[in-house]
Amino acid sequence: MNYAAARLLLLQVLSVAVFAQYTTAAAREPTLWEHNGSVVYLVADGSSREFYYKQPRPGMLEAGARPGSLLFRGHSSQGYYSGTAFIFDRRCGQIPYQVRGPIVDNSTRVVLTGKAPRVGPDCRVQGYRADTLDFRLLENLETTSVGQQHDSDAPALNDTLTSLQNGLSPTQQSRSITVPLKHDGGTYTVPVLINDAITLDFTVDSGASDVSIPADVVMTLIRTGTINDSDFIGKQNYTLADGSTVPSVNFRIRSLRVGNTTLENVVGSVAPPQGSLLLGQSFLGRFRSWSINNSKKVLDLVE
């Protein structure tokens, strides 16, 4: 990709004057849902809707999904959900595609359909397939409201949840990684090597859906030849802390190295030049768990 083409591609992002921190704060208590053998939870804030994995089934764990991984982000309007869903590929990471579908069965089921991309060995999209995402309400995340809301269905739902939990016995040994953090103005940052090209300090931000990289850094990666036109995978709207939305370009980060671990094919978004480097859920969600140890000032990652 030449410099002029790159500037044109990023024009819409550069026009955004203020790019605030992303938020996934929920206005209402999250609820548990079953999806294709996995347990997920729904975060609802106004019209915003986001499904995250709570307990991915073994096949999804093998594909790279982790507890906390984002599965769907969109909005609810007039009895329908619409937005962006993600397929998971261990080599290629999370790949977005558009879905839409109705809320049915007295608001206890959501059925989304769309065209999921098929990717080749080089992670390029080679075609599409019809895909259906079927979500069925289980219970509130922090209460036992299944018995309160659906007394006749509670035993069956509880049995389903138990069987899902029992089916998630680990197939791999966990590996813990400890990465020293820097304390910078009230936030923690960590050095990240991007595409084996440049190392920059990223803010660890669980509220950011994706890894966010300002446009000027993206331009540098383009000039070094570590990003080309095939790495740009679409556009997406992001919800900001004030409830507004802004557009951004999504692209594939070929590799991110933090400490002694490297993740490949991580979904990134382009922020305006004045934006921050954010290490968001498209990176953090690829791990079984992660936490910040305030006393030791380290980032603990568990694969």
Buried (B, 14 or more C-beta within 10 A) or exposed (E): BEEEEBEEBBEBBEEBEEBEBBBBEBEEBBBBBBBEBBBBBBBBBEEBBBBBBBBBBBEBBEBBBBBBBBBBBBBBEEEBBBBBBBBBBEEBBBBBBBBBBBBEEEEBBBBBBBEBBEBEEEBBBEEEEEBEBBBBBBBBBEEEBBBEBBEEBBEEBBEBBEEBEEEBEEEEEEEEBEBEBEEEEEEBBBBBBBBEBEEBBBBBBBEBBBBBBBBBBBBBBBEEEBBEEEBBBBBBBBBBEEEEEBBBBBBBBBBBBBBEBEBBBBBBBBBBBEBBBBBBBBBBBBBBBBEBEEEEEBBBBEB
